[in-house]
Amino acid sequence: MNIQEWCEHCSEVSYFRQVIPNILTFNRYNLPKNCIHNNYSTKDCGLCKNMLQSFEYGPGCYQIFSGWIKSTLTKKFIPILYLPWWDNCDRCLVCPWKLKYIHQKSEISIQSDRQKWCSHCFIIYTGCSHCLTTNIIFGITDQSQCKKCTRISVINIDFKNIISGNCIIDKFLASTRIDNKYHYQIANYMNNVTNSNPLNVYKFIGNLHLEKQVIEWIPYCRIKNLRKLAEGGFSIVYQATLSGGVYMHRTNVMDIAVKKLNNSQNSSEGFLNELKSLCQLNDWSFVIKCYGITQDPVTKEYMLIMNYAKGGNLHNYLQNNFINITWNEKLHILWRISAGLNIIHYNNLIHRDIHSGNILSLYDPSFQHWLIGDLGLSQPANNTLPNDEIYGVIPYIAPEILTKSCVFSKESDIYSFGMIIWELTTGCKPFANVEHDINLIYEIIDGKRPEITNDTPECLANLMKKCWDADPSKRPTSGEILNSVEEWYYLNEWNKGYYVNGIFKSKNKIMKVIVFKQAEEKRLELIQLKKLGPEFSEKSPKAIYTGSSLNSKQTTNSSPTISSSIKHEYITKEFELDININNIHQSSFTQSRSKNFSSSLSQLTSTVIANSLRKRNIEELKVDPQKNRKNIKTNS
């Protein structure tokens, strides 16, 4: 191989024969500004001597080909590109990560190495030193064949730090790198390409936007300083630190939340279904991120690695700061929660367990980042309970779920969101002043709702009532809620002078600003009179806010009734993802109360069923939260 050009400024060989230099990739801006070869108009093919900008094949070149090769990791077919040039790039074409070199102890040398791969995208770049050609493989495999000379080279990647050993989990982790739809896009492009200019090929690959927030396998040894924060029936939550990994960039360590899932050592599909939901939302804001999975080396139970919510949960924030939370801040919190819920529903997912303990804050001194956490993971990891099992915190569960007339749905999430609105207005959890027993469940079914505070603006009160409607079809969608809350929030921000003056062009918008200004004045008045706030509200010692497994059954005449005989004491702490360290010491006390509550609730409901005391046909339900009475219409 003859060196054609040498850059004296960066000591990099630009090309030899068919070499495609770094300037043709998206990393060309990393080169020194005074490098001669920053101007790639001076480059041409070493064989055909044509300028690369007007690239045409000479007699020593061959066409670009594409094909499929079987992945040794997923056992599925993955695309491979056969390029008639030697690729000497040191960074991935798809993402900005530096490539790792295979069969080489030192990663300093670039030109002499034949194999490199991206541990972020799982893309392999392997070259044939005889023909100066390159194969780009979009996945993990154990060998590659040169299209020109048919020589086979073995690819030996060290898998111990990137796979779990569980084939189901490993297939899923690999799928988070590059989606199958991109595989077919690459293949279709290469089959129909007419201009094989290397610039165009690389540009096409880069424009696919394959880079995304991946979920990686994290070796347990990278997790340090575990501190137990909370324990529920399904999991244990820790605070810890994580070193290295694709999320770290230039940072050495980061704080994380580690959620160990009980009974997950033998789980497969059930556990993965929930993990897929997290992965599906990982590229979106307003939802807690999942960085990866690891495994406890002793118990063999799987652990989720997620954002550490340093600011704690919404309930604790309201308890400690309610007096100082203005109506504008309440709108900001509602806006972020409604945006998160809309993202979940937009991706055709449901949360199933929305309450203030699952609204978490990534605390920032300048901005409060409220996110929705614990997406659908409040069920056992081994998924052994019946499909008709009901989970959740009773005051947040929609009445149609309690009657078993419907399953968890987007509409039941909306009902729970309505309770979040009410909690923001009062600083208290719903029904904190009454005993949480079977009677409360019947009252919720019959139409009982919390009393709306006097400082709540009418527009927000109406939204709350719509969310609480006993007919799920009459509840607003998450998109409708977001549009309303977003408008109220930004109108009030503009009124504070944060945005351009003169934005109000309609009387209706001006009135909405005035309404919330009046609500703020009323809020301060009620606080001064000690009529508003968690410290001034009546609380029942028998109001237990834990998530229970409520097994509902139908009666012989198929009328919707409540049968909450709890055969399994799977109790999920409401603060399972609440990582506010101040609550650690309360954990054991709360768990004890939870178990007692579960047992007594089971006895109460069993008595109700046995004596048929409350068996009924519910004909029609009309909601009026102020009157606290209604009927429910169900299909028997």
C-alpha positions in Angstrom: 0.0 0.0 0.0 1.4 3.4 -1.0 0.8 6.4 1.0 -0.7 9.1 -1.3 -0.9 12.0 1.0 0.2 12.9 4.6 -1.1 15.8 6.7 1.7 17.4 8.6 -0.7 19.1 11.0 -2.5 16.1 12.4 -0.2 13.3 11.2 -3.1 11.4 9.6 -2.9 9.5 6.4 -5.7 10.9 4.2 -6.0 8.0 1.9 -4.1 5.2 0.1 -5.6 3.7 -3.0 -9.3 3.5 -2.1 -9.2 5.0 1.4 -12.1 7.2 2.4 -10.7 9.7 4.9 -12.4 11.0 8.0 -13.4 14.2 6.2 -16.1 12.2 4.4 -17.8 11.3 7.7 -19.8 13.6 9.9 -16.8 13.8 12.2 -14.8 15.9 9.8 -15.3 19.0 12.0 -13.1 17.4 14.7 -10.0 17.9 12.5 -7.7 20.9 13.1 -8.8 24.0 11.2 -5.4 24.3 9.4 -5.5 20.8 8.0 -5.1 20.9 4.2 -7.6 18.0 3.7 -10.5 19.8 5.4 -11.2 20.8 1.8 -12.2 17.5 0.3 -12.4 19.0 -3.2 -8.7 18.0 -3.3 -9.5 14.3 -2.8 -9.9 11.7 -5.5 -10.1 7.9 -5.8 -6.7 6.3 -5.8 -7.7 4.0 -8.6 -9.9 6.0 -11.0 -8.5 9.4 -10.1 -11.9 11.0 -10.2 -12.9 13.7 -7.8 -14.9 12.2 -4.9 -17.5 14.9 -5.3 -18.1 13.6 -8.9 -17.3 10.0 -8.1 -17.3 7.5 -10.9 -16.0 4.0 -10.9 -12.7 3.2 -12.6 -11.5 -0.2 -13.9 -10.2 -1.1 -10.4 -13.5 -0.3 -8.6 -16.5 -2.5 -8.1 -20.1 -1.7 -7.3 -21.6 -1.2 -3.8 -23.5 -4.3 -2.7 -25.8 -5.1 0.2 -27.1 -8.3 1.7 -28.2 -10.0 4.8 -26.3 -12.0 7.4 -27.4 -13.9 10.5 -26.8 -12.2 13.8 -25.2 -14.5 16.4 -26.8 -12.4 19.1 -30.5 -12.3 18.1 -30.5 -15.1 15.5 -32.2 -12.8 13.1 -31.0 -11.5 9.8 -29.3 -8.1 9.7 -28.1 -6.0 6.8 -24.5 -5.8 5.6 -23.0 -3.2 3.2 -20.1 -4.2 1.0 -18.2 -1.0 0.2 -15.5 -0.8 -2.5 -13.2 1.4 -0.3 -11.3 1.2 2.9 -13.0 3.1 5.7 -10.5 4.6 8.1 -13.0 6.5 10.3 -12.5 6.3 14.1 -16.1 7.2 14.9 -19.4 5.6 14.1 -21.3 6.8 11.1 -24.6 6.7 13.0 -23.8 8.1 16.4 -20.9 10.3 17.7 -19.3 7.4 19.8 -15.7 6.5 19.2 -15.2 3.0 17.7 -13.6 0.2 19.7 -11.0 -1.9 18.0 -11.1 -5.7 17.8 -8.0 -7.9 18.0 -5.9 -5.0 19.2 -4.7 -4.1 22.7 -4.1 -0.5 21.9 -6.7 1.7 20.4 -4.2 4.4 19.2 -3.6 2.9 15.7 -6.3 3.6 13.2 -4.9 2.8 9.7 -3.6 -0.7 10.4 -6.6 -2.1 12.1 -9.1 -4.2 10.2 -12.0 -4.5 12.6 -13.8 -2.0 14.8 -17.3 -1.7 16.3 -19.7 0.7 18.0 -20.7 -0.5 21.4 -23.6 2.0 21.4 -25.2 1.0 18.0 -23.9 -2.5 17.7 -22.5 -1.7 14.3 -19.3 -3.5 13.1 -16.8 -2.1 10.5 -14.5 -4.8 9.1 -12.0 -4.3 6.3 -10.1 -6.6 3.9 -6.5 -5.5 3.9 -5.9 -7.4 0.6 -8.6 -5.6 -1.4 -8.9 -2.4 0.7 -12.6 -2.8 1.0 -15.0 -2.4 3.9 -18.1 -4.3 5.2 -20.5 -2.4 7.5 -22.6 -4.8 9.5 -25.7 -3.5 11.3 -25.6 -5.9 14.2 -23.5 -8.5 16.0 -22.1 -11.5 14.1 -19.0 -13.7 14.3 -17.6 -13.5 10.8 -17.5 -11.4 7.6 -16.6 -12.2 4.0 -15.0 -9.9 1.5 -17.2 -9.5 -1.5 -14.2 -9.1 -3.9 -11.7 -11.9 -2.8 -14.2 -14.0 -0.7 -11.8 -14.2 2.2 -13.5 -14.8 5.5 -12.4 -12.9 8.6 -13.5 -14.0 12.1 -15.0 -11.3 14.4 -14.3 -11.9 18.0 -16.1 -9.4 20.2 -15.9 -9.7 24.0 -19.6 -10.1 24.9 -19.2 -10.4 28.7 -20.0 -6.7 29.4 -22.8 -6.2 26.9 -25.1 -9.3 27.3 -26.9 -10.9 30.2 -26.7 -14.5 29.2 -30.6 -14.6 29.0 -31.4 -15.0 25.4 -34.8 -13.3 25.7 -33.3 -10.2 27.4 -30.3 -10.1 25.1 -32.6 -10.1 22.0 -34.5 -7.2 23.5 -31.4 -5.2 24.4 -30.1 -5.7 20.9 -33.4 -4.5 19.4 -33.1 -1.1 21.3 -30.0 -0.3 19.2 -31.4 -0.3 15.7 -35.0 -1.0 14.9 -35.9 -3.6 12.2 -37.6 -0.9 10.1 -34.2 0.8 9.6 -32.7 -2.5 8.5 -35.2 -2.7 5.6 -34.7 1.0 4.7 -30.9 0.4 4.4 -31.5 -2.7 2.2 -34.0 -0.9 0.0 -31.8 2.1 -0.5 -28.8 0.0 -1.5 -30.9 -2.1 -3.9 -32.1 1.0 -5.7 -29.1 3.3 -5.4 -27.9 4.8 -8.7 -25.2 7.2 -7.5 -22.7 5.4 -5.3 -20.8 8.4 -4.3 -19.4 7.6 -0.8 -20.6 10.9 0.5 -24.2 10.0 -0.5 -24.0 6.5 1.0 -22.7 7.9 4.4 -25.2 10.7 4.3 -28.1 8.3 3.8 -27.0 6.2 6.8 -26.5 9.2 9.0 -29.8 10.7 8.1 -31.7 7.6 9.3 -31.3 9.0 12.8 -30.7 5.6 14.2 -29.2 7.0 17.4 -31.5 6.8 20.4 -31.6 6.3 24.1 -30.6 2.7 24.3 -31.2 0.3 27.2 -27.9 -1.5 28.0 -26.8 -4.4 30.0 -24.9 -3.0 32.9 -22.4 -5.2 34.7 -23.2 -5.2 38.4 -19.6 -4.2 39.3 -20.3 -0.7 37.8 -22.9 -0.1 40.5 -21.5 1.3 43.8 -22.7 2.6 47.1 -26.2 1.0 47.2 -28.4 2.5 49.9 -31.9 1.0 50.5 -34.6 3.6 50.2 -37.9 1.7 50.2 -39.3 -1.8 50.0 -42.7 -2.9 48.6 -44.3 -6.2 47.9 -42.9 -6.3 44.3 -39.5 -4.5 44.6 -36.8 -2.8 46.6 -35.6 0.6 45.6 -32.0 1.7 46.2 -30.0 4.9 45.6 -26.6 4.2 44.1 -23.9 5.5 41.8 -23.1 4.2 38.3 -19.7 4.5 36.5 -19.1 4.3 32.8 -21.6 3.3 30.1 -23.1 4.8 27.0 -25.0 7.4 29.1 -21.9 8.7 30.9 -20.2 10.6 28.1 -17.4 12.4 29.9 -18.8 12.1 33.4 -17.1 9.5 35.7 -20.1 8.7 37.9 -23.8 9.5 38.2 -26.5 9.1 40.8 -29.1 6.5 39.9 -32.1 4.7 41.3 -31.9 0.9 41.3 -35.1 -1.1 41.4 -34.7 -4.7 42.3 -37.7 -6.7 41.1 -38.7 -9.5 43.4 -39.2 -13.0 41.9 -37.7 -11.8 38.6 -34.9 -14.4 38.3 -37.1 -16.8 36.4 -39.1 -14.1 34.5 -39.0 -13.7 30.8 -41.9 -12.4 28.7 -43.9 -10.8 31.5 -41.0 -8.8 32.8 -39.9 -7.9 29.3 -43.3 -6.5 28.3 -43.0 -3.9 31.0 -39.4 -3.2 30.1 -40.5 -2.6 26.5 -42.9 0.0 27.7 -40.0 1.9 29.4 -37.9 1.6 26.3 -40.6 2.9 24.1 -40.8 6.1 26.2 -37.0 6.5 26.7 -36.6 9.0 23.9 -39.4 11.3 25.3 -39.3 14.0 28.0 -41.6 14.1 31.1 -41.1 10.3 31.8 -38.5 8.7 34.0 -35.6 7.3 31.9 -34.4 3.7 32.2 -30.7 3.4 31.5 -30.4 -0.3 31.6 -30.7 -3.7 33.4 -28.4 -5.6 35.7 -28.6 -8.6 37.9 -27.9 -9.2 41.6 -25.1 -11.8 41.6 -26.3 -13.3 44.8 -30.1 -13.5 44.4 -30.0 -13.5 40.6 -32.9 -11.1 40.5 -33.0 -8.4 37.8 -32.6 -4.8 38.6 -33.7 -1.7 36.6 -31.3 1.3 36.5 -33.2 4.6 36.2 -33.1 8.3 36.9 -32.5 9.2 40.5 -35.3 11.6 41.5 -33.4 13.7 43.9 -36.3 16.0 44.5 -38.6 13.2 45.8 -42.2 12.8 44.9 -45.1 15.2 44.5 -46.9 14.2 47.7 -43.9 15.1 49.9 -43.3 18.3 47.9 -46.9 19.4 48.6 -46.6 18.4 52.3 -43.5 20.5 52.8 -44.1 23.5 50.5 -47.9 23.8 50.0 -48.1 27.3 51.5 -45.6 28.7 49.0 -46.9 26.9 45.9 -48.6 29.6 43.8 -51.3 28.8 41.3 -48.9 29.5 38.5 -46.5 26.8 39.9 -49.5 24.4 40.2 -50.3 25.0 36.5 -46.6 24.3 35.7 -46.7 21.0 37.6 -50.0 20.0 36.0 -48.6 20.9 32.5 -45.6 18.6 33.0 -47.7 15.8 34.3 -50.3 16.1 31.6 -47.5 16.2 29.0 -46.0 13.0 30.4 -49.4 11.3 30.4 -50.1 12.4 26.9 -46.8 10.9 25.8 -47.7 7.6 27.4 -51.1 7.5 25.7 -49.7 8.7 22.4 -47.5 5.6 22.4 -50.6 3.5 23.0 -49.6 2.6 26.6 -51.4 2.9 29.9 -49.9 3.6 33.2 -52.4 1.9 35.5 -50.9 3.3 38.8 -51.0 7.1 38.7 -50.7 8.7 42.1 -48.7 11.5 43.7 -46.0 9.0 44.9 -45.3 8.2 41.2 -44.8 11.8 40.2 -41.1 12.4 40.7 -38.8 15.5 40.6 -35.4 15.6 39.1 -34.4 18.5 41.3 -32.7 21.5 39.7 -32.1 24.7 41.7 -33.4 26.7 38.7 -36.2 24.5 37.4 -38.4 21.8 38.8 -38.4 18.8 36.4 -41.6 16.8 37.2 -41.7 13.3 35.6 -44.0 10.3 35.6 -42.4 7.2 37.1 -43.0 3.6 37.8 -44.8 2.9 34.4 -46.8 -0.3 34.9 -44.2 -2.0 37.1 -46.3 -2.3 40.2 -47.2 -5.8 39.3 -45.1 -8.9 40.2 -42.1 -9.4 37.8 -42.9 -13.1 37.4 -46.5 -12.2 36.3 -48.0 -15.2 38.1 -51.2 -13.5 39.3 -54.5 -13.8 37.4 -55.2 -11.4 34.6 -58.3 -10.0 36.4 -56.2 -8.9 39.4 -56.6 -5.2 40.3 -53.6 -3.2 41.6 -53.4 0.3 42.9 -54.2 2.9 45.5 -57.9 2.8 46.2 -58.7 6.6 46.1 -57.0 6.8 42.7 -58.7 3.8 41.1 -61.5 4.5 38.7 -65.0 3.2 39.7 -65.4 1.0 36.5 -62.2 -0.8 37.6 -63.6 -1.4 41.0 -66.8 -2.9 39.6 -64.9 -5.0 37.1 -67.0 -3.6 34.3 -63.9 -2.4 32.5 -60.2 -3.2 32.6 -57.4 -0.6 33.1 -57.5 1.9 30.2 -56.4 5.3 29.1 -59.7 6.5 30.6 -58.9 5.1 34.0 -55.6 6.9 33.8 -57.5 10.1 33.2 -59.6 9.5 36.4 -56.4 9.1 38.4 -55.1 12.3 36.8 -58.2 14.1 38.1 -57.3 13.1 41.6 -53.8 14.5 41.1 -55.4 17.8 40.1 -57.4 17.8 43.4 -54.3 16.9 45.4 -52.5 19.9 44.0 -55.4 22.2 45.1 -55.5 20.9 48.6 -52.0 19.5 49.4 -53.8 16.3 50.7 -54.4 12.9 49.2 -58.0 12.1 48.3 -60.2 10.8 51.0 -57.6 11.2 53.7 -60.3 12.0 56.2 -62.1 8.7 56.1 -61.3 5.1 56.7 -60.2 3.2 53.6 -62.5 0.2 53.8 -65.0 -1.6 51.7 -67.6 1.2 52.4 -65.3 3.7 50.7 -65.1 1.5 47.7 -68.9 1.3 47.5 -69.2 5.1 48.0 -66.7 5.7 45.1 -68.7 3.5 42.9 -71.9 5.3 43.9 -70.4 8.7 43.0 -68.5 10.0 46.0 -65.7 12.4 45.0 -63.5 14.8 47.0 -64.9 18.2 47.7 -63.4 20.9 45.4 -61.8 23.8 47.2 -63.1 27.4 47.0 -60.0 28.8 45.4 -60.1 26.4 42.5 -60.8 28.3 39.2 -64.1 27.2 37.6 -62.3 26.1 34.4 -60.0 23.8 36.4 -62.9 22.5 38.5 -64.8 21.6 35.4 -61.8 19.8 34.0 -61.5 17.9 37.3 -65.2 16.8 37.2 -64.9 15.6 33.6 -61.9 13.5 34.6 -64.0 12.0 37.4 -67.0 11.2 35.2 -68.4 7.8 35.9 -68.8 7.2 32.2 -65.2 6.6 30.9 -66.3 7.7 27.4 -67.2 11.2 28.7 -63.7 11.8 30.2 -61.4 14.1 28.2 -58.4 12.6 26.4 -54.8 13.3 27.6 -54.3 15.5 24.5 -57.4 17.6 25.4 -56.2 18.0 29.0 -52.7 19.0 27.8 -54.1 21.6 25.4 -56.2 23.2 28.2 -53.5 23.2 30.9 -50.8 24.3 28.5 -52.9 27.3 27.5 -53.7 28.3 31.1 -50.0 27.9 32.1 -48.5 30.0 29.3 -51.2 32.7 29.4 -50.3 33.2 33.1 -46.6 33.1 32.3 -47.1 35.8 29.6 -49.0 37.8 32.2 -46.0 37.8 34.4 -43.9 39.5 31.7 -41.8 36.4 30.9 -42.9 36.6 27.3 -43.7 39.2 24.6 -46.2 41.8 25.7 -49.4 42.3 23.8 -50.0 38.6 23.3 -53.6 38.8 24.5 -55.9 39.4 21.6 -59.1 38.0 22.9 -61.3 38.8 25.9 -61.6 35.1 26.7 -57.8 34.8 27.2 -57.7 37.9 29.3 -60.5 36.4 31.5 -58.5 33.2 32.0 -55.6 35.2 33.3 -57.8 37.2 35.7 -59.5 34.0 37.0 -56.1 32.5 38.1 -55.0 35.8 39.5 -58.2 35.9 41.6 -57.6 32.2 42.6 -54.2 33.1 43.9 -55.7 35.9 46.0 -58.3 33.5 47.4 -55.6 30.8 48.1 -53.6 33.3 50.2 -56.8 34.3 52.0 -57.8 30.7 52.9 -54.3 29.9 54.1 -54.3 32.9 56.3 -57.6 31.7 57.7 -56.1 28.2 58.2 -58.8 26.7 56.0 -56.5 25.4 53.3 -53.4 23.1 53.4 -52.4 19.7 54.6 -51.7 20.9 58.1 -55.2 22.2 58.5 -57.0 19.2 57.1 -58.6 16.4 59.0 -56.9 13.0 58.6 -58.1 9.5 59.5 -55.6 7.1 61.0 -57.2 4.4 59.0 -56.6 6.1 55.6 -53.9 3.8 54.3 -52.3 4.8 51.0 -50.8 1.6 49.7 -51.3 -0.2 46.5 -53.2 -3.5 47.1 -54.0 -6.4 44.9 -57.8 -6.5 44.9 -59.2 -9.7 43.3 -62.7 -8.8 41.9 -65.2 -11.5 41.0 -68.6 -11.4 39.3 -71.7 -12.6 41.1 -73.8 -15.5 39.7 -76.2 -13.0 38.0 -73.3 -11.2 36.4 -74.1 -8.0 38.2 -71.0 -5.9 38.9 -70.2 -6.3 42.6 -67.1 -6.0 44.7 -65.2 -9.1 45.8 -61.9 -8.0 47.2 -60.9 -11.2 48.9 -57.2 -10.8 48.7 -55.7 -14.2 48.2 -52.2 -12.7 47.7 -50.8 -10.1 50.0 -48.9 -8.3 47.3 -48.6 -4.9 48.8 -46.9 -2.2 46.8 -45.8 0.8 48.7 -47.1 4.0 47.1 -43.6 5.4 47.5 -41.9 2.6 45.7 -40.1 5.0 43.5 -40.1 7.8 46.0 -36.4 8.2 46.7 -36.6 11.0 49.2 -34.2 10.0 51.8 -36.2 11.7 54.6 -38.8 8.9 54.3 -36.4 6.0 54.7 -37.1 5.7 58.4 -40.8 5.5 57.9 -40.6 2.5 55.6 -40.9 -0.4 58.1 -43.8 1.3 60.0 -45.8 1.9 56.8 -45.3 -1.7 55.6 -46.7 -3.0 58.9 -49.8 -0.9 58.6 -50.1 -2.0 54.9 -50.3 -5.7 55.8 -52.8 -5.1 58.6 -55.0 -3.1 56.2 -54.8 -5.8 53.5 -55.9 -8.4 56.0 -58.8 -6.4 57.4 -60.0 -5.4 53.9 -60.0 -9.0 52.9 -62.1 -10.0 55.9 -64.5 -7.1 55.3 -65.1 -7.9 51.7 -65.4 -11.6 52.3 -68.1 -10.9 54.8 -69.9 -8.6 52.3 -69.9 -11.3 49.7 -70.9 -14.1 52.1 -73.9 -12.3 53.4 -74.8 -10.6 50.1 -75.3 -7.4 52.0 -74.3 -5.0 49.3 -75.1 -7.0 46.1 -76.8 -4.7 43.6 -77.5 -3.9 40.0 -76.2 -0.5 39.2 -78.4 1.1 36.5 -77.2 4.6 35.9 -74.5 6.8 37.2 -74.7 10.7 37.1 -71.7 12.5 38.5 -71.8 15.5 40.8 -68.7 15.7 42.8 -70.2 18.3 45.1 -73.1 16.1 46.1 -71.0 13.0 46.4 -73.7 10.7 45.1 -74.3 9.0 41.7 -75.3 5.8 39.9 -73.2 3.9 37.5 -74.2 2.4 34.2 -72.6 -0.9 33.3 -73.0 -3.7 30.8 -73.8 -7.0 32.6 
